Structures are given as C-alpha cells and as structure tokens.
Amino acid sequence: MRCIRLKRWVLIMKTKATITTEEAASLMRAAGIQIETVTLRDGIEQGVFPFAVCIERSRKVFIVFKKKFSEWLFDVCGQVPEFNDEGED
C-alpha cells in the first residue's frame, strides 16, 4: 500500500509544481499543525516558512512550492502529504 501511495505521490509531484496557500494550510492541519490560511500567509510573507514566497505587486501573490512543502512537512511531522490535483484519475 505504501509503495502505491509513493508512486502516486511521485506522479502528482510531476504534474503540478505548486499548491495554493489554502491547500497547504489544509494539509498542515491534516498533519496536526494548527494553522489558518491567513497565518500561513503572514508567515510566508515574514520568511518563516522555507517552502514558499510572497511577491508583492498590486496585490500579494503567494507561491507554495510543492516539493519544498512536502520535504518540510516530512521533516516536521514525518508525514508525506497526499495532494489532490485536478485532473487526477
């Protein structure tokens, strides 16, 4: 079962390089980290989280890098997140 999950995870990782802050916060909560999306965004803006950046334009744009997020979550919680990409079988 774990091998199948890892293969699925690798396939998903190849299809989409980023996730939204909403998705990241949801995955963090599923791993037991109590965080709201706005708090995550504040942390990204302050440089607290190494897996994302904030670009200031006319509005703030947040980019969460899936691979870095996955590695960080594994380091912090020992869990590999399951991403739910659109277009997935």
DOZAMAR-528513 format. One line per 10 residues: number of its first residue (from 1); their letters; for each residue x, y, z of C-alpha. Coordinates in nm, 3 decimals, padded with zeros to 5 digits, always signed. Layout:
<sites>
NUM) a) X/Y/Z | ...
</sites>
This chain:
<sites>
1) mrcirlkrwv) +00.000/+00.000/+00.000 | +00.276/+00.247/+00.093 | +00.463/+00.179/-00.232 | +00.149/+00.257/-00.434 | +00.098/+00.580/-00.237 | +00.458/+00.686/-00.302 | +00.428/+00.612/-00.676 | +00.105/+00.813/-00.687 | +00.275/+01.094/-00.497 | +00.567/+01.100/-00.743
11) limktkatit) +00.324/+01.114/-01.037 | +00.133/+01.403/-00.881 | +00.454/+01.587/-00.798 | +00.548/+01.577/-01.166 | +00.215/+01.719/-01.285 | +00.196/+02.040/-01.082 | +00.482/+02.227/-00.915 | +00.283/+02.450/-00.679 | -00.016/+02.440/-00.448 | -00.229/+02.719/-00.304
21) teeaaslmra) -00.191/+02.853/+00.048 | -00.537/+02.712/+00.120 | -00.422/+02.364/+00.016 | -00.100/+02.395/+00.217 | -00.285/+02.507/+00.531 | -00.533/+02.222/+00.493 | -00.252/+01.966/+00.458 | -00.076/+02.114/+00.761 | -00.396/+02.083/+00.967 | -00.436/+01.722/+00.849
31) agiqietvtl) -00.083/+01.658/+00.979 | -00.174/+01.802/+01.319 | -00.041/+02.158/+01.282 | -00.299/+02.409/+01.399 | -00.282/+02.690/+01.142 | -00.519/+02.909/+00.946 | -00.457/+03.021/+00.589 | -00.411/+03.385/+00.691 | -00.149/+03.283/+00.949 | +00.033/+03.075/+00.688
41) rdgieqgvfp) +00.032/+03.373/+00.451 | +00.167/+03.601/+00.724 | +00.446/+03.350/+00.794 | +00.534/+03.321/+00.426 | +00.547/+03.699/+00.397 | +00.777/+03.718/+00.703 | +01.006/+03.446/+00.564 | +00.919/+03.196/+00.837 | +00.835/+02.909/+00.601 | +01.112/+02.793/+00.364
51) favciersrk) +00.874/+02.633/+00.114 | +00.704/+02.945/-00.021 | +00.749/+03.304/-00.131 | +00.537/+03.617/-00.131 | +00.560/+03.852/-00.428 | +00.421/+04.200/-00.374 | +00.254/+04.352/-00.677 | -00.075/+04.541/-00.685 | -00.179/+04.255/-00.456 | +00.025/+03.992/-00.277
61) vfivfkkkfs) +00.091/+03.670/-00.468 | +00.184/+03.359/-00.269 | +00.365/+03.068/-00.433 | +00.394/+02.743/-00.236 | +00.642/+02.504/-00.392 | +00.503/+02.155/-00.361 | +00.835/+01.970/-00.339 | +00.978/+02.203/-00.074 | +00.649/+02.193/+00.120 | +00.644/+01.813/+00.110
71) ewlfdvcgqv) +01.004/+01.791/+00.233 | +00.937/+02.045/+00.511 | +00.622/+01.865/+00.627 | +00.809/+01.533/+00.632 | +01.092/+01.691/+00.837 | +00.848/+01.849/+01.083 | +00.582/+01.577/+01.113 | +00.726/+01.266/+00.950 | +00.437/+01.260/+00.702 | +00.426/+01.284/+00.324
81) pefndeged) +00.117/+01.481/+00.220 | -00.137/+01.345/-00.025 | -00.209/+01.610/-00.284 | -00.544/+01.629/-00.459 | -00.460/+01.773/-00.801 | -00.734/+01.844/-01.051 | -00.745/+01.605/-01.344 | -00.630/+01.319/-01.127 | -00.765/+00.972/-01.207
</sites>
